[in-house]
């Protein structure tokens, strides 16, 4: 992916999540929790932008400015979720109207 970021296409089908609230996942390679988060969002039909802080200076600066040194990190609008906790992810998505 160019610049360590990319748009992950929205899933198709009856369970497709539709929202104008941006969802961004900060993920690195060889990160099992990152893979779990991306898979979870895919299963929910949530479209998200994928950014790799190892390849994307702006993504790295975003995480550094919040003193975050781990991945995955997910933003839903202005809310930041650190790590992969399915209940926290789902709650943030529901609060933002994504689910």
Buried (B, 14 or more C-beta within 10 A) or exposed (E): EEEBBBEBEBBEEEEEBEBEBBBBBBBBEEBEBBBBBBEBBBEBBBBBBBBBBEBBEEBBEBBEEEEBEEBBBBBBBEBBBBBBEEEBBBBBBEEBEBB
